[in-house]
Amino acid sequence: MIYSSRFATKNVLKKAYNSAYRLQKCGLAQLSSNSPSPSILVTEMQNNSVLMTLNRPKSLNAVNAEMVSMIYSNLKAIEASTDAIDMVILKGAGKAFSSGGDVKTFLDGMQMPEKYEDLNTLLNNTYRSLFRLSTLKVPTVSLMDGLTVGLGAGFSYCTNFRVATENTLLLMPETTIGHFCDVSSSYYLSRLRGYYGRYLTLCAERVKAEDLLHAGIITHFVPSNRLDSMVSQLTGLRSSDSNAINQEISNFTEDLPTVTRLTTTLDISQSEKQTLVENCFKYDTVEEIINALELEGSKFALRCRSKILSASPTAVKITLELLRRASSLSLSECLVLERQLWATDIGTHDFVEGCKSMLGKRSPTWFPQRLEDYQAHLERFGKAEALAPLDLSA
């Protein structure tokens, strides 16, 4: 037994040494070993695959400035070393993939002058990371096991293979904190069939694996207890062939459960919901969508109406206009426009109020409070587009 234990320890140390050596060759070792908080993003090399784990489990892997900086640097290094890398896998530690951007970081950047530049750096690193992740020349996989919110969802959208489990709960809650849908969502969600992206963002809807598979947001459903084995098999492929990776993930998939449905809308079928969403969310103004939902009159439609009306009137109008424009823009154009809109959103009443209310666990007070009292959303786009565009490739 002593011999076995020593042998196992030697194997572990050997694997750790090999991983560190491979990371160093790809320019990733320093990030993993010498960072001020090395545990905040765990980067491993398994065979020829890079596994990045968002590692702030106590905050549900909320992404702060330091983590974004590390992700950005890692992706730059990976981009320069794709000949030595087969794939990149993103996952979260604990019970969440990621609860999104750190709201306190946003609030501090808006209210504390000395933190303003830090917020801008965070945003620039975020958008450059999303661009790099979506344009890497090696396949990318995200394991959306648990809560997947905001920026966490944004990182997932930018990967080639998006794997959900029975624990997955995705939402884009921006309109409930006085903000617009961002972090690449304008591009990806505006392209979902039947205006499903408008429904998700305007209602800040929570959705599970069944909803995500129906909408085309995820590529695979894999039970959570199979993820470790799946990752082991994927990294053991030693291949960057997308078809081989897809087949390997498919080997671990299961049919969605039918008895206990993985959906947040148990009172309506997916086909019924799709038809309703297509009919009610096809309009180009929020007021028309609200009226259509009221006329439709079902419990689901009235719930959607109530959710939109409880969100920031400013945010829902900007979000709808952004999705309308994004549907005809490229990914890079969408990322640039989102970043420009961010510059016009920092410090606005509703965004500050939304962040404060979330942190203080209270209901927000929007200004203006009614949809009909806010008509300046088109002016916001004019101001945003007049700003210098972010160089995504820097």
N, C-alpha and C positions, 0 to 999 in steps of 0.2 A: 504493500500500500504506500509506503514511504517512497519507494522507487517510482511508482505510478504518479504520485503527486509531484515529485521533482521533474519527471518527464513532461507532465502536463504544463508545469510552470515554464520549463524551457521552451516548449512549443508556443506558449502564449507570448513569451518575451521575443522569440524569433519572429512571430507574426507582427508584433508591435514594431520591431526594428525594421522589418521589410516594408511595413506600411509607412513608417517615418521616412525611410530612404526614398520610396516612390513619391511621397508628397514633396520631399525636397527637390527631386528631379523636376517636378512640375511647378515649382515655385510656390508651393502651398505650405511647406513645413513651418516657416516662421509664423504664419498666422495661427497655426495649431498649437505651437509650443511656447511662443514668447509674447502672446497678446496679453495686455493688462488683465483681461478676464478670459482666459483660454477656454473656459467651459461654456461660454455663451453661444458659441457655434462650434460644434465638434465636427472636424473634417477628417475623414478616414479614406485610405486607399485600399480597396478590396480587389485583389488581382489588378485589373486595369480600369476599374470603375471608381469614381469619386462619390462618396456618400457624405452628404452634408446634413447634420442634424441640428435643427433649431432647439436650443437647450436652455430655455427659461421656463421650466415646467410650473414653477410657483405662480408665474404670471401668465400661464397658458401660452407660453412662447410668444408673447407680445414682442414685436420687432422694435427695438430702440436704435438710436444712432450708431452705437458701437456695432451691433449685429449687422446693420445694413452696410456699414463700412467694410466689415469682414467678408460679407457675401459679395460685395462689389469687387474687392481685391481678389477673392477666390475666382470669381468668374472671369476676371481679366487674365489671371494666370492660366485658367483652363482654356480660354480662348487661344492663348499662345502655345498650348501644348496638346491640341486635339489629336495629333498623330500618336500620342502616347496614352490616350484615354478612350475607353470604349463607350462609356455612358456616365451620366450624372444623375444621382438619385437624391431627392429632397424628402426629408421626413421631420417629424416633430417628436420631442421627448415627452413622455407622460401621456396625458389624456387628450391632448390637442395637437393638431398640426400647427396652427397659429391663430391666436385671437386678434391678429391684425396689428396695425401700427399702434405704438404706445401713445394713448390719448394725452397723458400728462406731458409727454415730450412736445406734442403739438401745442398744448395750452401754454406751457412755459415759453415756447418760441414766439407765441403771439402776444404775451403779456409782459415778458421780461426783455428789454432792449438788448441786454448782453447775451441773450440766447437766440436772437433773431438769425444771425448768420449760421449758427449751428443747425437751426431748422432748415435753412436753405441748402446747406451742405447735405443734410439727411435726404431732402427731397431730390436733389440732383443725383446722389448716389442711388437712391431708390429707382428712379426712372432709367438711369443707365444700367442698373442691374437687370431690370425687367427686359430692356432691349437686348442685352447680352444673352440672357437666359433664352429668350425666344429665337435668337439667331445663331446659337451655338451649332457647330457642324457635327456634333455628336448627339445621339438621342438623349432625351431628358425624361425623367419619371418623377412624379410627385405622389406621395402616399398621404392621402387626405383622411387620415384616421383620426376622428374626433372633430373638435371645433375648427372650422376653416372660415375665417372672417376677413373681410377687407383686404389688406395687403397679403395675408395668407392665401386668400382666394386668388389674388392677382398673380402671385408666384405660380400657383397651380395652373392658371389659364395659360401661362407662357411655356408650359412643358408639353412634350409630345404625347406622353401617356399619363393620364390622370386617373388614379385608382382610389375609389371610395370603398368604405366598409360599412358595416351595420352601425358604426359609431359616428359616421360623418354627419355633421350639421353645418351647412354652408349658409352664410348670409352676407349681404352687402348693406350694412346699416347706415350708410352715410347720410341719407336724408333725415334720419332721426337725430343726427347731431349737427344739423344745419350745414351739411357739406354735400358735394355732388359725387356721383360714382366715379372712381378714379383707378389708379394703379393698373392700367391696361383693360379694365372692365368695359370701357366705352367701345373698344374695338371688338372684343370677343362677344360681349353680351348683345351688342347691336346686330350681330349676325346670327343669333339664334332664331329658329323658325317661328313664325306666328307671333312676333312681338313679345316673346317670352322674357327677353331681357328687360323690357320696359316694366313688365309685371314684377320681376324680381327686385329691381332697383327702386321703383316708385313706391312699392309697398314695403321695402326693406324686408322681404319675405325670407323666412327660415325654410330651408329645403333639405331633404334627406336623399339617400342614394336612389330611391325609385324616381323621385322628381328629377334628379340630376342626370340619370341615365336617359329618361324620356326626353329631356331638353337637349341632350347631346353635349352636356358640359363635361361629364366624365367619359372615359373610354372603357373602363372595366369596373366590375364589382367583385371584390375579393374579401372573404371573411377575415377579420382582424387576426385570428389565430393562425392564419396562413402567411402573413406578411413576412415574417422572419425567414421562413423557408423559401418564399418567393424571391426575396432579396439575395439569399445565398445562391439560388439557382441562376438568377440574372447575372450576378457578378462572376459566377462560374462559367458563363457562356464564353467569356473572353472574345466578345464579338460586338461590333457597333452596327450590325445589320438590323434595321428597324423591323423587318418581317420576323426575324428570329426572336427579337425581344417581345414583340406583340404575341407571338405564339407561346413563349414561355409564360408571360403573364396570363394568357388565356388558359393555360394548364391549371391555374390556381383559382379560376373564377367559379362562381356558383350562380344558379338562378336566383333571382330576388325572391325572398319569402313572400308567400301569398296570404298566409294566415295573419301574421303580424306585419302589416305593410310598412315599409320604410318610407313613409311620406308624412308631411305635416298637414295634409288635407284629406283626412280619412273619409269625409262626407261626400267626396266627389271623385270620379274616376279620372285618370290622366287624359283620356280622350275628351271627356266632357270639359275638363279644365282648359285644355288646349283650345277647344272651340270657343269657349267663353273669352279667353284671353285674346284670341285673334279678333273677335268681334268688338271687344270693348277697349282694347289698347291700341287700336290701329290709328287713332286720331292724333293730330299734331299739336293739340293743346291739352293741358292738364284738365281744364274745365270741361272739355268735350269728353274726356275719358271718365271723369267723375259722373257726368250726366248719363253716359252709356251704362256705367255700372249700376246707377240708381234705377234706370229703366229695366235692366236685366232682372234685378230684384231678388236673385237667389241669395242664400246665406253666404256663399262664397263671394259673390259679387259685392255684397254689402260689407263684408269684412275687408275686402280690398279697398273699397271706397273709404271706410273708416280709417284704415291705416294711412292712406294718402293724405287725408284731411288732418291727421294728427301730426304729420311730419312738417318740416319747415316749408312754407309756401315758396320761399326763395329757392331752396335746395331742389324741390321737385321740379320747378320750372326750368332751372338750369340743367338738371339731369336729363329731362326729356329732350331739351334742345341739343344737348351734347350727344345723346344717343342718335338723334336724327342726323346730325352732321357726321358722326363717326361711321355711319353705315356706308358712306362713300369715300372714306379716307383709308389710307394705309395704316399699318400698325405704328410705324414711326411717326406719322402725322398725328395719330391719336395720342401717342405718348407726349409729343411736344405740346399739343393743345391742352391736354390735361395739366401739364406742368405750368403752362401759361395761366390757365384758370386758377391754379393754386395760388399764384402770385396775387391775384385779385381777391382771393378768398381769405387770406391771412388777416386776422384781426376784425373781420366783419362781425356784426352783432350776433347773428344766428350761429355762426361757427363757434365763437367763444361761448355763447350761452349753451350750445349743445354739448360741448366738451365739459363745461362746468356741471351741467345737469347730470351727465353720465357719471362723472367722478363723485358727485354729491348724492347720487341716487335719488333725484327728484325730477319732477316734470318740468320741461323747458317752457319758457315764455318767448314765443317767436315775435319778430317785428319785421315786416307787418304780419298780422295774425291771419289774414284772409288771402286766399288766392287772388281774388279780384283786385286787391290793393297792391300787388306787386307786378309791375309791367316792365321792369328795367333789365330783364334777363338778356335781351339781345344786346343791350349796351355793354353788359359785362363781357360778352364775347368780343365785341369791338375793342374794348380796352385790353383784353387778353392777347388778341392777335396782333396788337400793335407792339407788344413786348418782344424783345430779342428771343429767338427760339433756342432751346437748350441743345447743345451738341451732344447727342446721345452716344457717340462713339468715343468720347474722351475717356 
